[in-house]
Amino acid sequence: MRHYSVGMPSSSVGPERLLALGASLESLRAVAREGAEEVLGHVPEVGDRLTQNALDGFLDQLADTLRAIDAESTELVGRLRIAASSQAAAPPPGPGPGRENATDDVSAPPRKGLFR
């Protein structure tokens, strides 16, 4: 299974979009949290011991998965808020005071420096 690590969003994503995504994740968190409680609150009795054990194990895993979605969404909402506040505080890209030589052209040859 591959895991793709993604850094902070590019500067082209405005803080409004980041906050909107965070708001959408808030409702996902609420549904996942309520779902985990509901799954564990409605465990049916099936009578057969082996079937009951299998059902209980499945419902426990389902509740754990929903709690994990809640936890990961909580962390992501926090990261989106940080990114949105960073985007709002950051100067706009491109030339500006003290940035006369700034460029967004990725095709420009790399500058020679200490690490290149």
Secondary structure, 3 states (H helix, E strand, C coil): CCCCCCCCCCCCCCHHHHHHHHHHHHHHHHHHHHHHHHHHHCCCCCCCHHHHHHHHHHHHHHHHHHHHHHHHHHHHHHHHHHHHHHHHHCCCCCCCCCCCCCCCCCCCCCCCCCCC
